[in-house]
Amino acid sequence: MNKKVAIVVCAFPPQGGGIGNNAYYHLKQLKKIGYQVKAFTPKYKNIKSFDDENVEYLPVVLPIGRAGFLFSLFGKLKEFDIIHFYYPFFGTDLIIILFKLFNHSQKLIIHYQMDPIGQGFQRFMFKLHIKLFLLPLLKISDKIFVLSWDNAKYSYLKSYLDKNKNKFIEVANGIDTDIFFPKEKNVQLANKHNISENDKLVVFAGGLDDQHFFKGVEVLLKSFVMVVKKNASAKLMIIGDGNKRSYYENLSHGLGLKNDVIFTGWIDNENLSDYYNLGEVFVLPSTERTESFGIVIAEAQACGLPAIVSNWPGSRMTIEEGKTGFLVEPKNEPDLSEKIIKLISDSNLRKEMSSNASLQAKEKYSWSSIIVKIDSVYQSL
C-alpha cells in the first residue's frame, strides 16, 4: 500500500501565491500516482475554501499575515507516514517540531520555499524567529527540499547546508503544462482590456499586498515611463490583487500612465494562461533576494514569453541570459526599461527567445518530471 502523506502549507488556492499553488499541484499529482494524501491549511477569516475532500481547513490561533498556530495538527498528523511541510509557516513550524519530537516514526520533509524577510519591525521579528527555531526544525527533518542550489547557498540554510548536504535535495516548483503553453491570443479577452493587435504588452503577475512588497511593482511602473516614451505602443498588464493595489493604481496615474497600465485583479490559475498569451514579454523585477524561484516566471515562459527577471539567487536560474530572457540589476529602473524596450522592439529576438523559453519550461518545470523526483524521495524514506 502506498504511503499516506500530509501536506502542511500556509495558504491554498484560491488564495493565490506560488507556495499555495505548488502545494495544490503537489497534492493533485500525488493522488494521480496512487498516494493517500491530504493538505492541511489555515481557515483564515474571509477566505474562500477549495472544495476538495483532500483539503482540510483548520482553525488558526494568533493569525498574523500567513502565520499562526494550527494546534489541531497534533491529532491529525498521527495517521500519516510522511509530513511534507512547506516553509515558511511561522507558528505552525513550532507545532511540527513538537510533533516530530514525540512521533519519531513519521518522516518529515521540509520544503524550503523562500527566506522570509519582511519590512521594518517585521524584519527583526522574522530574523529572531529564524535564529531561534529554524535550526531545530532542520535538525529533526529527514529531508530538506530546496528550489535550487543557487538559492540555498545564499539563504538562511547556508551554514546547515554546508555541513549536511546529503540531507538536501534540489526540487524546483512545478507548472501545469496542460494549462500553460503557447496559444492564439484570446481576442475577446484583448478587447475586454482595450488591447489592440498593435500593442506591445508587457505582463507582470504577483501579489499586490504588504507581504509581497518585494515584487518590484513600483520599480516597474517608474521604469515604464521611459518605455512608453521610447515606444508609444507599449502597454503594461499587472495581474494580481491585494491591499496595495489602489496605491499602485494611483502611482501609475501620477506617473502619467493611466492609459498605459491595465490592472486585472486576481485571475484564477485556469484562466491565467490566456492572459500570459496576450503578452510579448514577462517581467518580474523583484527588489529582495526572498524571491527564491518565481513560479510565475516558469508559467509565463511555458506560454512562450521571454522573461526579464532581477538577478537574485534562485530566480535567476529560470533565465538563460540572452536565450530565454534577460537578467537586470535589482531596483535599476534604467536597466529594466532598456531591456523591456529591446525585447518589444525586436520581433526576431523575441520570437527566438519565445521558442527557447517554452521549451525550457516544459523540460525543467513540468510536474510530470518533478513528481517522479518527489516520489523517489518518498520511497527512499
N, C-alpha and C positions, 0 to 999 in steps of 0.2 A: 504494500500500500504506500502511495506517495506521502510525503511529509505534509504536516499541517503548518502553514506559515501565517504569522500575524504581521501585518504591515502597520506601523505606527507613524503617523505623519501629522504635522501641524495644520494642514489645510487640504481640502479635497475639492475637485470640481463640483459645482460650477463657481467656486470662489475665485478661481484664477490663480496664476502664479506657476512658475516652472516646476517647483517641488511637488505641488499637488497633482499637476498634470502627469508628471513622471510616475508618481505613485499609482495613479489611475491606470495607466497603461501597463505598469508592472503587475498589478492585480489581474488585469484582463488577460495578459499573456500567460501568467501562471495558471489561471483557470483553463486556458486553452490546451496546455500540455499536461493537465491532469492533477494539479495540486489542489488541495483543500486550502483555501486562502480567505482571509478576512482583513479588511482595513479598519483601523480604529483612529478616529479623528475627533477634534473637539466640536461640541454643539454650542458654538458661539451664538450670542443673541442676533436676531435678524439676519440669519444666513439661510440660503436655500439648501435643502438637503438633496443629495444624489439618491435617486430611487433605485436602490440595489440591495438585495438581501445580504450581499457580501461586504457591505459598508455599514459600520455602526458608529453613530454619533454619540459621544459620551459627555456627561456633564463636566464642565470645566470650572475649577476653583481658581480664583485670582487671575482672571484672564487679562493680559496686557498685550495688545497687539496680537501676534500669533504665538503667544506663550501662555502657559497656565498648567495647572495640575490635573491630570486625569487619574484620580485616585482609584476609580473603579477598574483600572487596568490590572490591579493586583489579582483580582479574582478572574479576570477574563483570560489572561495570558497562560494560565497553567495548562490548558488543554492543547497548546501549540508546541511543536518541536523546534521551530525556528522563529525568532523575533527579529524582524527586519525594521530597524529604527532609522528613520530619516532625520538627520541632524542638520541645522539646529532646531530644537524644540525645547526651549528653556522651561523649567518646572518639571515637565514630564521626563526629562533626562534623569532627574533625581529619582523618580519612581522606577525607571528602568534599571538604574544602578542598584537600588534596594531589592528589586525583584530578582535580579540575577544573583545577588549575594546569597539569597535564600533558596534559589532554584538553579543549581549548577547544571542540571541535565539539559535544560533548554539552551540552544545555541543562539548567540546574539551577534547580529551583523549591524555595524554602524555604517550607514550610507551618508557619507560626509558631503553635503551639497555645497556649502559655502562657509566662509568666515563671517560670522555676524559682526558688524562694525558699529552701526548706529551713529547718532549725532549728539553732541553736547553731553549732558549727564548720562544719557542712554549709552553712549560710547564707553564711558567709565564703568557703568554697571555691567555691560557686556564683557569687558576685559576682566573685571573682578570675578564674574561667574565662570568664565573660561579658565581663569587661573586656579580657581578652587575645584572645579568639577569636571573639566574636560579630561584630564589625565586619568582619574579614577574610571571614567566611562570607557576610555580607550583600553585600559588595562583589563577590564572584565570582559571585553568583547572577544569573540572568536575570530572574526574577520572584519576588516575595515575597507569599504569601497571608497575609492576616490575617483573623481570625474576625469582627472588627468594627472600624470606625474608632474607635469609643469606647474599646475596649480598647487598640488600637495606640498611640493618642496619650498614654496613661498608662503605657505599657510601656517596657521597655528599648530598644525600637525608636525611641522618640520623636525623638532627635536625627537619626538617619539618615532617618527618615520625612519630617521637615521639609524636608530638602534633596533628597530623591529620591522624591517622592510618585508620580511616573509609573511607578515600578518596582513599586508596591504594588497589590494587588487584594483587595477585600473578598469573601471566600468563607466563609460560615458552615458549620459542621459540619452534616451531614445526618442525617435519620432515615428509617427504612424504614416508610412509611405503609401498606404491605401488612401489617405486623405491628402497628404502633402506631396504634390507632383505638379509639373508644368501643364497648364491647360489654357484654352482660349479665354480671353478676357470676358467677364460677365458684363455684357453691355447694359443690361438693366441696372446692375449694381453701380456701374460707372455713371450712368445717367442720374441715379439717385443722389450721388455725391458731386454732381456737376463736373465730372472729369471727361474731357474731350479726348478724342483719339490723338490729338497733337500734344497733349500734356505729357510732361516727363515726371512721373510720380515717384517720389521718394517715400519709403514706408518705414515707420517705426512702430514697434509693439512692446508694451511693458506697462507695469503698474504706475498709476499717476497719484500715488499716495505718499505719506510721510515715510513709510517703510521702504519704499523704492526710490528714495531721494538720489541714489547713486546712478540712476539710469541715464542721466545727462540730457534731460529734455530741454532745460534752459540753455545749455551749450548748443544743442541742435537748433533751437529757434533763433538764437543770435547769429549762428553761422549761416542760417538760411537766408538772412537778409542779404548777405553777399552773393549767395547762389542766385537769388531772384534778379539781382542787378545784372548779373552776367548772362542769365538765361531766363527770359520772361515766361517761358513755357513750363518752368519748374513748379511743381506743387508738392506739398508735404502732407502725408496722411499719418496721423497719430492715433494708433489703435490702443485702447485701454481706458481705464476709469479709476477714480479714487478721489480722496478729499482735496487733492491739489489740482484737479482738472480745471476748475474755474480760474485758479491763479495762472495756469499756463495759457488758458484762452485769453485772459486779459493781457498777459505779456505779449502774446502774438499780435493782438490788436494794437498795443502800444508800440510795437516794432514796425507797424505798417503792413502786417502780413494777414490781415483779416480775410482777404480773398484768396490767399495762397496756402492756407493751412486748414486741413479738414480734421476735426475731432470726431471719431466714430462712436466713442463709448466702448463698453465691453462687448466683445464678439465671441460667441461660443466657438469652441475648438473645431466643431464640424463645419463651420462656415468660414473659418479663418483663411483657409486656402484660397477661396475666391478673392479675398482682399489682397493677399500677397500677390496673386496673379494679375492684379491691376497695375502693379508697380514695375519699375525699371530697376530700382536699387533698394536694398535694405540697409538701414543704419542703426547701430547700437553704440552710442558714444559714451559709455559708462565712465563715471568720474572716480570710482573707487575699485580697488582690487577684489572686493567682495563678489564681483561678477565673475564667478568661477567657471561658467560654461556658457550660459545664454542659449537656452533651448530654442528660443525664437530665431536665433541665427540659423540653426540647422533646419528649422521648419521653412524659413524663407529660402534658404539655399536649395532645399528639396523642390521648391516651386520654381527654381530657375533664376533666383535673384542673386546677383553678385552682392556681397556684403561689405560694408565699411564698419570696422569694429575698433574700439580702443585697445591699445596694446597693453593688455593686462595678462598676467599668468593665467592659464586656463582657457579663457575665452579666445585668446589669440590662436589657440590650436585649431579652431574651426576655420581658420583662414590660411590658404596658401598664397602668400603675398604675390600680387601681380597675376595670379592664376584664377583664384576664385573670388578675389576681392582685394581690399586694401586695409592695412592697419594704420591707425592715426594716433598721434600723441594725445593722451588724455587731457581734456579741458583746453585743447588748442583749436580755437574757432577757425582761424585762417587755414590751418592744415585740413580740417574737416570740410570746410566749404570748397577748398581746392580739389579734394578727392571726389566730392559729390559732382562738381562741375565737370571734371574729367570723364566720369562714367556716364553721366546723362548726355554728354556732348559727343561721345564716340560710340556709335552704334555697333561698329565691328568689334571693338574691345568688349563691349557689353555682351554681345552675342557669344563671343568665345568664353568669357567668364561664366555666363549663364549655363552653358553646357557643362563646363567643368564643375560648377557649384552643385548642380543637381546630381551629377554622377558621384561626387564625393559624399554628399549627404546620404545617398542611398547605400553606398558601400560601408560607411563608417557608423551611421546612426540609426539604421533600420532596426526595429525591435526584433525582427526575425533572427538577427545575429546576436543582439545583446542578450536576449533571453536564454540563448544557448550557454552563454558565459555564466549567467546567474545560476542556471540550473546545475552546471558543473560544480559550482562552489557549494551549492546546497547538498549535492550528492556526496561531495568530499567530506562534509560535516557529519 
